[in-house]
Amino acid sequence: MEGPGPVKNERDLLYSEEEEALRAAVRDLLADQCDAPGVIARTESDTPHHLALWKTLTDGMGLAGLLVPEALGGQGATHREAAVVLEELGRAVAPVPYLTSAVVATEALLACGTDDLLRELASGTSIGVLAVALNVAPGAAHKLVRHDDGVLSGELTGIADAAVADVLLVPADDGGLYAVDATAATVTPQTSLDLTRPLATVTLDGVRGRLLGDAEPAVRRALRAGAGLLASEQFGLADRSLTETVRYLKERKQFNRPVGGFQALKHRLARLWLESVNLRAAARNAADALATGEDADMAVIVAQAYAAPVAVHAAEEALQLHGGLGMTWEHPAHLYLKRAKADSLAYGTAGAHREALAALVDLQAP
């Protein structure tokens, strides 16, 4: 009598051959165009965004349209492929508006069914930014502008990548989501910890906008995708921090032996490796759930509840274990720590996501 056959794994979180090929292509491009000294130099300038790299990613490789159907000029891919791109962008701390435009703004437009703007964002001819503060979690309250007699007025703060936006997607107090030409708004840079993803204040003073649809479902969908795929960026950042730290400790010698050979440091690195592996699983699960629509809310919340502490821990360990070198401005360790710290607040803190998880499973706080 034959025994039961193998159990079918309904959710395969391993990377496919196509995803690995995509990773290799993006990593090669970033190695060529987005080295650490170049990123540091940009943070010291008035133009921190790498728009030449953005053009290559969008126009040359078509990556801005991964989530857009082929009928609208996109690639018709899924959140899994977008997650792979974000892993690599996180590894390079790339100063491009991929998460804000190709994911968050695109998801908002998909919810509204705005075909013409989707075509523009998919082709990279326009950069879209959802005018909701970067720290707002999916489903949380956010600031609205006033809609009065067909015009929009108000001030919105903490808007990521607004400085390079061509179109702003603005939620108003009448319940609508409006597309506003960025040149009609006043965009004022804010002091940002993470200079590779700068924030700005957007001020609208009697500006006309085009109604796209209902704001509430569009914003919720956009922020959920942003939070879920941010975990992949955080994994890329943590993985790169760990890899570079291990490499350095193999080369750095003290008492005529590699520093990495000391038992205390081995334990710290082993702990960090376990955290990073777990983060990869949580991030992949969130990306797959967003792609399939199965338990997406739960998967995103779990990923974000875990991701921020791991990414920050990895960046802190990288800075400390590089010793005096890690404290210098020329070394990229500070870029990773600042991005990790900023990401820990983006789309809701880990604490906020744990509270949301408790509510989903009806677990009351003591």
N, C-alpha and C positions, 0 to 999 in steps of 0.2 A: 504494500500500500504506500503510495507516494505521500510524502509529507507536504506541508503547505509550501507554496512557492515563496520567493523573496518578497518582502514587503516593499511596495512601491513608494518611493519618496515623492510625495506630492509637491514639495517645495524644494527645488534644487538651488541652493545658494552658492554653489561653486561657479567660478567664472567660466564662461563659454569661450570657445576659440575666438569667436568674433570680438568678444569683450577684451580678451588678452591682446588681440591685434590692435584694437582701438587704444588700449593702454600704451602699447609700445609706440604707436605713432604720436600720441600726445606727449609722452615722456621725451621722445627724441626732439620734438619741436621745442619743448620747454628747456631742455638742456642746451639747445642752440640759441634760443632767444630770450630766456628768462633766468639768467644766472644771478646768484645772490648779490654780487657787487652792483649789478644793474638795478636790481630792486631797491637796494639801499640808496643808490644815487637818486632814484625817482622819488623816494620818500622825502628827500631833502630839497626837492624842486617844487614848483607850483603845479606840476602836472604829474601826479603820482600814478595815474592810470597808464597802462601800456597799451595804447590804442593800436599800434602796429601789430602787436601780438593778437589783440582782439580781432583784427581784420583777418589775420591768417587763420585763426580758429573758426571764424564764422564764414568768411568768403572762400577761403582756401580749403577748409575741411568740412564745412557745413554743420558744425557742431551746435550752433545756436538753434537749429531746427530739429534737434533730436526728439523733442516731445510734440512736435507739430506734425500732423498727418501729411502724407506725401501729396495729397490733393491740394494742399495749401502751400506747397513749396518746401515742406520740411522733410525730415528723414523717416518719419513714421516709426521711430524706435520707441524705447520705453525708459522708465526711470532707472532701470538697471544700467543702461549704457550711460545715461547722464551721471549716475553715481560714479562710474569708473572715471569719467572726465574730471569730476570734482575731487576724487582721490588724488589724481595727479596734480591738479591745480593747488590742492592743499599741500602737497609735498613741496611744491615750488613757491608757496605763498604768493601766487601770481596775482598781480594787481589788475585784474580784469573783471568786468561786471557780469560774469557768467551766472552766478547763483541768483542775482537780482533780476537780470533780464531774461536769460534763457530758461530759467526755472520759475521764479516767483511771478514775474510779470506775464510770462507766457501762460502759466496756469490760470491766472486771473482772466486772461483773454479767452482761453479755451472754455472757461465757465460761462462767458458771455457770448461765445460764438461770433467773435469779431474777426472775420476772415481777412480783411485788408491789413489790419495791424499785425495779425499773426504772420502774414506773408513777409511783412517788413522786418519783424523781429527774427523770423526764421532765416532770412537771407543775410541778416547782419547789417542791413542798410539803416536800421534804426535801433537804438537802445531804449528799452522800456524799463521804467522803474515804478513799482507800486508805492504810492506816497503814504506808507504806514511805517511808523518808527520801527527800527530794526529789532528792538527789544520786545516787541509785542508777540505773545504766544498765540497759536491757533485758537480761535474762539474767544480770545480775551478782548476786552474793550479797547478801543483805539480812538484817536482824535479824528474829528470830522471837520470839514470846512462848511461854511454857510452857502446855501444855494438860495438865491433871491432874484426873482425876475430874470432867470436865464443866465446869471453870472455867478461865479464862485469867488468867495473871499475867505481868507483865514490864513493861519500860520501853522505849519507842520514841522516838527523838529525830529532830529535823529534819522533822517532819510538816507539810507546807504546808496552810494553811487549816483546821487542826484546830480552831481556836478557834470557828469557825462551823458545824462539822459537826453534823448530827443523827444520822448513823449512820457508824460507823467499820468499814471492811473490814480485818480483822486476820488476817495469816497466822500460823499457829501451828506448833510443832515436830512436830505429828503429821501435817503435810502438808495440813491443811485451811485453808480461808479462812472466817472467821467474821464475821458481822454483829454489832456491839456497839452498843448504845444509847450515844451520846456522853455522856449525863448520868451513866452508870455509871462513866465513866473520869475520871481527873484530868488535865486539860489545863492545862499550865503554859507560858505564853509564853516563847519564847527570844529572845535578842537577834538581830535579823535585819538584814542590810544593806539588803535591799529591804523597806521598810515597807509596800508595797502588796500584798505576798504574804507575810505573816508566817508564821514557823515556830513550832512548839510541841513540847513533850515530852508524850507520852501515856503515862500510867501506869495499868496494870490490876492490881488487887489482888483476885484471886478473883472475877472478873466472869464471868457466864455469857454465852455467845454462841451464835448460831444458825449451824449449819454450812451453808455455801452450796455448797461443792464443793471441788475440788482447787485448792490455792493456786498451785502452780508455773505451770501454763498460764495461769491467770487473771491473775497478776501480770505474767508476761511479755507477754501481749497488751496489758494496760493500759499498761505502761511503754513499749512500742513505739509505741502510739498517742500517748501523751503526748509522747514524744521527736519523733515525726514532725510533730505539729501545733504543738509549741513553735516549730519553725522558722518557721511562719507568723506567730506572735506576734513573733518576733525580726525578721522582715522588716518587719512593720508598724512596729515601734519604729525600725528603721534608716531606713525611708522617711520617717517623720515627722521624725526628727532631721535628715536631709538637707534636706527641704523647708523646715523652719523656719530652718535655717542659711542656705540660699540666699536666702530672703526677707529675713532680717536683713542679710545682706551687701549686698543691693541698696539697702537704706535707710541703712545706716550709712556715713557719709562721713568721709574723712580726706584732708587736703591738697585739700579741695574736690572730691573725686571719690568715687564709691561704692567701698567697700573691696573689694567683689566684683570690681572691674575689675582688681585687681592679678594679674599673671600667676601668681605662686606660689600664690595662693589658688585660682585657676581650676584649676590642676593638681591640687590636693588634692581639690577638689570633683568633678572629672572622675573621679578614681580611685575616690572614694566612690560615685559614681553607677554605675560599672561593677560594683563589688562588690555594690551593692544589687540591680541587675538580675539578676546571677548568683544571688544569694540567693533572689530571687523564683522563678526557674526551679527551683532545688533544692527550695524549699518546696512549690511547686505539684506537682512530680513526686512528692514524698513523700506529699502529700495524695491525689493521684490513685492512687498505688500502694496506699495503705491502703484506698481506696474499692473498687478492683478486685481487690485481693489478689495482683497480679502484681509479683513482685520487691520486695515491701514491705520486707523486711529490708534489702536493699541500698539502696533509695531513702531509707529513714529514716537509715541510717548515713551516707550521703553528705551528706544535708541537714545533719545535726548536726555532721559533721566540718567543715563550711564555715560554718554559721550563726553560731556564737558569736563568732569573731574579727571578723566583719563587723559584727554588732550592737554589740559593744564599741567597735570603731573608729569607727563612726558616732556613737555617744554621746559618745566622747571628743572627736572633732572638733567636734561641736556645742557642747560646753562650752568648748573652747579658742577657737573662732572667734566665740563670742559675747562674748569678752573679759571685762572686769570684770563685766558684766551676768550672764554665765553662771555666775559664782562665787557669786552671791547665792542665799540660801535661797528668796526669792520667785520666782525664775525656775525653771521646771520641768526645766531641763537635768539637775539632779542626780537627779531621779526616773528619767529615762531611763538615766543611767549606772548607777545602782544596780540597776535591773531588768536591764539588759544584763549586768552583772557576775554577778548572781545566776543569770540564765538560762544563763550560760556554764558553770555547775556542775550545772544541773538535768538530770536524766535522763542523766547521763554527760557528761564533759568532751569537748571536741573531740579531744583526744589519745586518750582511751579509744575513741572511735568510729573513729578512724583505725586503731588497733590491731585493732578488730573487723573493719574493712574488709580489712585485710591478711590476717587469718585466713580471711575468706570467699573471697578470691581466691588463697589459698595462697601468699602472698608472705611469706617468712621475713625477720625482721629481721636486719640484718648483725651 
